[in-house]
Amino acid sequence: MKHELNDIKMKTAFETFQTPFYLFDTDILTSRIADIRSALPPRTQLCFAMKANPFLVKDMEKHVEYFEVCSPGEFHICERAGIDKKRIVMSGVHKKQEDMEYAITRYSDSIIFTVESFEHWKILTSCAIREKRNIRVLLRLTSGNQFGMDEPSIRRIISGGPYEYVEISGIQYFSGTQKKSGAKLEGELKMLDQLCADLQKQYQFTVQKLEYGPGLPVCYFEGETDEEEAMLLALSSAIESLTFKGQVTLEMGRFIAASCGFYATSVVDLKTNNGQSYCIVDGGIHQLNYYGQMLAMKKPFITHYGRQDGEAAEWTVCGSLCTSSDVLVRQYPFHALEQGDRLVFQKTGAYSVTEGMAMFLSRDLPLVLLYSENEQYRVARPALATDQFHFFTQKGDK
């Protein structure tokens, strides 16, 4: 599952666009999804957690069965992208009455809604009854945190059925990301398998759909053991072992999208303070985020575009923010690093574009590019100034 950075592609981008920018390669994305599918049982469906990268939604439309949305904003992105509403799973711990009314009145039983609490259950059922619209729901089982409901709560809802206008399609479960234990995946799926069997035996309730977030790992840093393929194969084996015969849908975000993303930034200053060499770039931690990074000590995969001759010297790469926390990586070895060189951080296709503290210090939001061999470069979002969001001039102000 190796998807390499294309030097010609990046150098062309540098000639055309100003840094910093994100580049998401949709050819790599397509290849990644194909690799994932080839390792999984044929009956397995994929659901993309769009919080990982909403810019990829339209390009992913042909390659996954579902999209998980966790906010009204994400839902409206799907609307603008023209995503079939039958492929939307509306999740999230906070569901407002008016947002559910909007979705139910316009799209009725097209959308699958998750139920994370009795409050959600009341909102959804009351909307469906009032509007006389059929809806489909998944009951989310908690993994021991604020998400979902405990098993007794799920049993309570199921035992009260069947319900007018509300079809309980199945169970949703997610317990975290970056898992590196095949035994954990196997144990979770066995637990879900047993729950489905118990619900059938005790309440004659057939779970039609099991949506599971495996939280497969992404190898982000040099020196780490790459366990991506091994964990995918372990997941495949665990699915094959299920006695559950309904539909298995895997909700993934990071594992699908990380490898297609590149974050490009330019060296704007070089200096040495008290024997420590510092490289200042025009990006920063407000735009770059790696899960599991610790005080910038771990070394992500970086490609240096510059001379690269002579001996390597260690540089601490810092961003443009006015805070000592703005360190991207410490003591990274570069050859002949110079002002104007470009650094490309790899595996940034998931979360960096959405999770960074993008508005800090009113820095511009960076350019977002999509690339494919057929369509070449597409601007998904131009660079945007953020100062306008932090101070509005009132009418009459000077």
C-alpha positions as CSV (number, residue, x, y, z in Angstrom):
1,M,0.0,0.0,0.0
2,K,2.7,2.5,-0.9
3,H,1.6,5.6,-2.7
4,E,4.6,7.8,-3.6
5,L,5.0,11.6,-4.0
6,N,5.5,12.5,-7.6
7,D,8.3,15.1,-7.9
8,I,7.2,16.4,-11.3
9,K,3.7,17.0,-10.0
10,M,4.9,18.9,-6.9
11,K,7.4,21.0,-8.9
12,T,4.7,22.0,-11.3
13,A,2.5,23.0,-8.4
14,F,5.4,25.1,-6.9
15,E,5.7,27.0,-10.3
16,T,2.0,27.7,-10.3
17,F,0.8,28.2,-6.8
18,Q,2.1,30.0,-3.7
19,T,2.8,28.1,-0.5
20,P,1.6,27.1,1.9
21,F,-0.9,24.8,0.3
22,Y,-2.5,21.4,0.6
23,L,-2.5,19.0,-2.3
24,F,-4.8,16.0,-2.3
25,D,-4.1,13.5,-5.0
26,T,-7.4,11.8,-6.0
27,D,-5.5,9.2,-8.0
28,I,-3.8,8.1,-4.9
29,L,-7.1,8.2,-3.1
30,T,-8.7,5.9,-5.7
31,S,-5.8,3.5,-5.5
32,R,-5.9,3.4,-1.7
33,I,-9.6,2.5,-1.7
34,A,-9.1,-0.2,-4.2
35,D,-6.3,-1.7,-2.1
36,I,-8.6,-1.6,1.0
37,R,-11.4,-3.3,-0.9
38,S,-9.2,-6.0,-2.3
39,A,-8.2,-7.0,1.2
40,L,-11.8,-7.1,2.6
41,P,-14.6,-9.7,2.2
42,P,-16.7,-8.8,-0.8
43,R,-19.8,-8.1,1.3
44,T,-18.1,-5.3,3.1
45,Q,-19.2,-1.7,2.4
46,L,-17.2,1.5,3.1
47,C,-18.4,4.6,4.8
48,F,-16.2,7.7,4.6
49,A,-16.1,9.8,7.8
50,M,-16.0,13.2,6.0
51,K,-14.7,15.0,9.1
52,A,-11.3,13.6,8.0
53,N,-11.4,15.7,4.8
54,P,-14.6,17.2,3.4
55,F,-12.7,18.4,0.3
56,L,-12.6,14.7,-0.9
57,V,-16.3,14.0,-0.8
58,K,-17.3,14.6,-4.4
59,D,-14.2,12.7,-5.7
60,M,-15.0,9.8,-3.4
61,E,-18.6,9.6,-4.5
62,K,-17.9,6.7,-7.0
63,H,-15.7,4.8,-4.6
64,V,-17.6,4.4,-1.2
65,E,-21.2,3.5,-0.4
66,Y,-21.8,5.9,2.4
67,F,-20.7,9.2,4.0
68,E,-20.8,9.9,7.7
69,V,-21.7,13.5,8.5
70,C,-21.5,14.8,12.1
71,S,-22.8,18.3,11.8
72,P,-25.3,20.4,9.9
73,G,-22.4,22.0,8.1
74,E,-21.1,18.7,6.8
75,F,-24.6,17.8,5.7
76,H,-24.9,21.0,3.7
77,I,-21.6,20.2,2.0
78,C,-23.1,17.0,0.9
79,E,-26.1,18.8,-0.4
80,R,-24.0,21.2,-2.4
81,A,-21.9,18.3,-3.8
82,G,-25.1,16.6,-4.9
83,I,-24.4,13.5,-2.9
84,D,-27.4,11.0,-3.0
85,K,-29.1,11.3,0.4
86,K,-29.5,7.6,0.6
87,R,-25.8,7.4,1.1
88,I,-25.7,9.7,4.1
89,V,-25.4,8.5,7.7
90,M,-26.2,11.5,9.9
91,S,-24.2,11.0,13.1
92,G,-22.9,13.3,15.9
93,V,-23.7,13.6,19.6
94,H,-25.6,16.9,19.3
95,K,-28.7,16.8,17.0
96,K,-30.9,19.9,17.1
97,Q,-34.6,19.7,16.6
98,E,-34.7,22.1,13.7
99,D,-31.8,20.4,11.9
100,M,-33.6,17.0,12.1
101,E,-36.8,18.6,11.0
102,Y,-35.0,20.0,8.0
103,A,-33.5,16.7,7.0
104,I,-36.6,14.6,7.7
105,T,-39.1,16.9,5.9
106,R,-36.9,17.2,2.8
107,Y,-35.3,13.7,2.6
108,S,-37.4,11.5,4.8
109,D,-36.3,7.8,4.7
110,S,-33.3,8.5,2.4
111,I,-31.0,9.4,5.3
112,I,-29.8,7.0,8.0
113,F,-29.8,8.7,11.4
114,T,-27.8,7.6,14.4
115,V,-29.3,7.6,17.8
116,E,-26.8,8.4,20.6
117,S,-29.2,9.1,23.5
118,F,-32.8,9.0,24.5
119,E,-32.9,12.7,23.7
120,H,-32.0,11.9,20.1
121,W,-34.5,9.1,20.1
122,K,-37.3,11.5,21.2
123,I,-36.3,14.2,18.7
124,L,-36.2,11.8,15.8
125,T,-39.4,9.8,16.6
126,S,-41.4,13.0,17.4
127,C,-40.3,14.5,14.0
128,A,-41.2,11.4,12.1
129,I,-44.6,11.1,13.7
130,R,-45.4,14.8,13.4
131,E,-44.4,14.8,9.7
132,K,-45.7,11.3,9.0
133,R,-42.4,10.4,7.4
134,N,-40.6,7.1,7.6
135,I,-37.0,7.3,8.8
136,R,-34.2,4.8,9.3
137,V,-31.9,4.8,12.4
138,L,-28.8,3.1,13.8
139,L,-28.5,2.7,17.5
140,R,-25.0,3.7,18.6
141,L,-23.5,1.5,21.2
142,T,-21.1,3.3,23.5
143,S,-17.5,2.2,23.9
144,G,-17.3,3.7,27.4
145,N,-17.3,7.5,26.6
146,Q,-19.8,10.2,25.8
147,F,-20.7,8.7,22.5
148,G,-23.7,6.4,22.1
149,M,-25.7,4.5,24.6
150,D,-25.0,1.6,26.9
151,E,-26.4,-1.8,26.1
152,P,-29.4,-1.7,28.5
153,S,-30.5,1.5,26.8
154,I,-30.3,-0.1,23.4
155,R,-32.2,-3.1,24.6
156,R,-34.9,-0.8,26.1
157,I,-35.5,0.9,22.8
158,I,-35.6,-2.4,20.8
159,S,-37.9,-4.1,23.3
160,G,-40.5,-1.3,22.8
161,G,-40.7,-1.8,19.1
162,P,-41.8,-2.0,16.4
163,Y,-42.4,1.7,16.0
164,E,-44.6,3.6,13.6
165,Y,-42.5,5.6,11.1
166,V,-39.2,4.5,12.6
167,E,-37.2,1.6,11.3
168,I,-34.3,0.5,13.5
169,S,-31.8,-0.8,10.8
170,G,-29.0,-1.8,13.1
171,I,-26.1,-1.0,15.4
172,Q,-23.2,1.5,15.1
173,Y,-20.0,1.1,17.1
174,F,-16.7,2.9,17.2
175,S,-14.0,2.8,20.0
176,G,-11.1,4.9,18.8
177,T,-8.4,5.3,16.3
178,Q,-4.8,4.2,15.5
179,K,-5.4,0.6,16.8
180,K,-2.5,-1.7,16.5
181,S,-3.9,-4.9,18.0
182,G,-5.6,-7.4,15.8
183,A,-6.9,-9.1,18.9
184,K,-8.8,-5.9,19.8
185,L,-10.5,-5.8,16.5
186,E,-11.4,-9.5,16.8
187,G,-12.7,-8.9,20.4
188,E,-14.9,-6.0,19.4
189,L,-16.5,-7.8,16.5
190,K,-17.1,-10.8,18.5
191,M,-18.9,-8.7,21.1
192,L,-21.0,-7.1,18.4
193,D,-21.7,-10.5,16.9
194,Q,-23.0,-11.8,20.2
195,L,-25.1,-8.7,20.7
196,C,-26.8,-9.2,17.4
197,A,-27.5,-12.8,18.2
198,D,-28.9,-11.9,21.7
199,L,-31.2,-9.3,20.2
200,Q,-32.6,-11.8,17.7
201,K,-33.1,-14.5,20.4
202,Q,-34.6,-12.2,23.1
203,Y,-36.6,-9.7,21.1
204,Q,-36.9,-11.4,17.7
205,F,-35.2,-8.3,16.4
206,T,-33.0,-8.8,13.3
207,V,-30.0,-6.5,13.0
208,Q,-29.9,-5.7,9.3
209,K,-26.8,-3.4,9.3
210,L,-23.7,-3.4,11.5
211,E,-21.7,-0.2,11.1
212,Y,-18.3,-0.6,12.7
213,G,-15.4,1.9,12.9
214,P,-12.2,-0.2,13.2
215,G,-9.9,2.7,13.8
216,L,-7.1,1.2,11.7
217,P,-3.6,2.8,12.1
218,V,-1.7,5.1,9.8
219,C,2.1,5.0,9.9
220,Y,2.9,8.7,10.2
221,F,6.5,8.8,11.5
222,E,9.9,7.6,10.5
223,G,11.2,4.6,12.5
224,E,7.7,3.4,13.3
225,T,6.6,-0.1,12.3
226,D,4.1,0.1,9.4
227,E,1.2,-2.0,10.6
228,E,-1.4,-0.7,8.1
229,E,-1.6,-3.8,5.9
230,A,-1.3,-6.3,8.8
231,M,-4.2,-4.6,10.7
232,L,-6.3,-4.5,7.5
233,L,-5.8,-8.2,7.0
234,A,-6.6,-8.9,10.7
235,L,-9.8,-6.9,10.3
236,S,-10.7,-8.9,7.2
237,S,-10.2,-12.2,9.1
238,A,-12.4,-11.0,12.0
239,I,-15.2,-10.0,9.6
240,E,-15.0,-13.4,7.9
241,S,-15.4,-15.1,11.3
242,L,-18.7,-13.3,12.1
243,T,-21.9,-15.4,12.4
244,F,-23.8,-12.2,11.7
245,K,-25.1,-12.4,8.1
246,G,-26.4,-8.9,7.6
247,Q,-24.6,-5.9,6.0
248,V,-21.2,-4.9,7.4
249,T,-20.2,-1.3,6.8
250,L,-16.8,-0.1,7.9
251,E,-16.6,3.6,8.8
252,M,-13.2,5.0,8.0
253,G,-11.6,8.4,7.6
254,R,-8.0,8.5,8.5
255,F,-7.1,5.1,7.0
256,I,-8.7,6.0,3.6
257,A,-7.6,9.6,3.2
258,A,-4.2,10.1,5.0
259,S,-1.9,8.9,2.2
260,C,-3.4,11.1,-0.6
261,G,-2.5,14.4,1.2
262,F,0.6,16.6,1.0
263,Y,1.2,19.9,2.8
264,A,3.7,22.2,1.1
265,T,5.5,25.1,2.8
266,S,8.5,27.3,2.0
267,V,11.6,28.1,4.0
268,V,11.5,31.8,4.7
269,D,14.3,32.2,7.2
270,L,17.3,30.3,8.6
271,K,19.2,31.2,11.8
272,T,21.2,29.7,14.7
273,N,20.4,30.7,18.3
274,N,22.7,29.4,21.0
275,G,24.0,26.6,18.8
276,Q,20.5,25.4,17.7
277,S,19.6,25.8,14.0
278,Y,16.1,27.0,13.3
279,C,14.3,26.9,10.0
280,I,11.2,29.2,9.7
281,V,8.5,28.3,7.2
282,D,5.5,30.1,5.9
283,G,3.1,27.5,7.4
284,G,2.9,26.2,10.9
285,I,1.0,24.0,13.4
286,H,-2.2,25.8,12.7
287,Q,-2.2,24.0,9.4
288,L,-0.4,20.8,10.1
289,N,-1.5,18.1,12.5
290,Y,-0.3,14.6,13.0
291,Y,-2.1,12.3,15.4
292,G,0.4,11.0,18.0
293,Q,3.0,13.7,17.5
294,M,4.7,14.5,20.8
295,L,6.3,18.0,21.3
296,A,7.5,17.8,17.6
297,M,10.0,15.0,18.6
298,K,8.6,12.4,16.1
299,K,9.8,12.8,12.5
300,P,7.0,12.8,9.8
301,F,7.9,11.9,6.3
302,I,9.2,15.0,4.6
303,T,10.5,15.7,1.1
304,H,12.9,18.5,0.7
305,Y,12.9,20.4,-2.6
306,G,16.3,22.1,-2.8
307,R,20.0,21.4,-3.7
308,Q,20.4,18.6,-1.2
309,D,24.2,18.3,-1.6
310,G,26.8,18.2,1.1
311,E,26.5,16.8,4.6
312,A,23.2,16.7,6.5
313,A,22.6,19.2,9.3
314,E,19.9,19.1,11.8
315,W,17.2,21.8,11.8
316,T,14.3,22.5,14.0
317,V,11.4,23.5,11.7
318,C,9.2,26.3,13.1
319,G,6.1,27.9,11.7
320,S,5.0,31.6,11.4
321,L,2.9,31.8,14.5
322,C,3.9,34.0,17.4
323,T,4.1,31.2,19.9
324,S,7.0,29.0,21.0
325,S,4.7,26.0,20.5
326,D,4.8,26.4,16.7
327,V,7.3,23.7,16.1
328,L,6.7,21.2,13.3
329,V,9.6,18.9,13.8
330,R,12.8,19.1,15.9
331,Q,16.3,18.3,14.7
332,Y,15.4,17.0,11.3
333,P,18.4,16.3,9.0
334,F,18.4,18.3,5.7
335,H,21.1,18.6,3.1
336,A,22.1,22.2,2.1
337,L,18.9,23.7,3.4
338,E,18.4,27.2,2.0
339,Q,15.9,30.1,2.1
340,G,13.3,29.5,-0.6
341,D,13.5,25.7,-0.5
342,R,10.2,23.9,-0.2
343,L,9.3,21.2,2.3
344,V,6.5,18.8,1.7
345,F,5.0,16.9,4.6
346,Q,3.4,13.7,3.6
347,K,0.3,11.7,4.7
348,T,-1.7,14.9,5.5
349,G,-4.8,13.8,3.7
350,A,-6.8,13.4,6.9
351,Y,-7.5,16.0,9.6
352,S,-4.7,18.5,9.0
353,V,-7.0,20.6,6.8
354,T,-9.8,20.5,9.4
355,E,-8.2,20.0,12.8
356,G,-5.5,22.6,13.0
357,M,-6.1,25.9,14.9
358,A,-6.5,27.5,11.5
359,M,-7.7,30.9,12.7
360,F,-5.0,31.6,15.3
361,L,-3.2,34.9,14.8
362,S,-5.6,35.7,11.9
363,R,-3.3,33.9,9.4
364,D,-4.7,33.2,6.0
365,L,-6.4,29.8,5.4
366,P,-4.1,28.0,2.9
367,L,-4.9,27.1,-0.7
368,V,-6.4,23.6,-1.2
369,L,-5.6,21.8,-4.4
370,L,-7.0,18.6,-5.9
371,Y,-5.0,16.7,-8.4
372,S,-5.5,13.8,-10.8
373,E,-3.7,12.9,-14.0
374,N,-6.9,13.4,-16.0
375,E,-8.0,16.7,-14.6
376,Q,-4.6,18.0,-13.4
377,Y,-4.8,20.8,-10.7
378,R,-8.2,22.0,-9.4
379,V,-8.5,24.7,-6.8
380,A,-10.9,23.4,-4.2
381,R,-10.5,26.5,-2.0
382,P,-8.4,29.6,-2.7
383,A,-6.3,31.1,0.1
384,L,-8.7,33.0,2.3
385,A,-8.0,35.9,4.7
386,T,-9.3,35.2,8.3
387,D,-9.0,38.7,9.8
388,Q,-12.5,39.5,8.6
389,F,-13.8,36.8,10.9
390,H,-12.2,38.3,14.0
391,F,-13.3,42.0,13.7
392,F,-16.3,43.4,12.0
393,T,-16.6,47.1,11.3
394,Q,-20.0,48.3,12.4
395,K,-22.0,50.8,10.3
396,G,-20.8,54.3,11.2
397,D,-17.4,53.1,12.5
398,K,-14.3,54.8,11.2
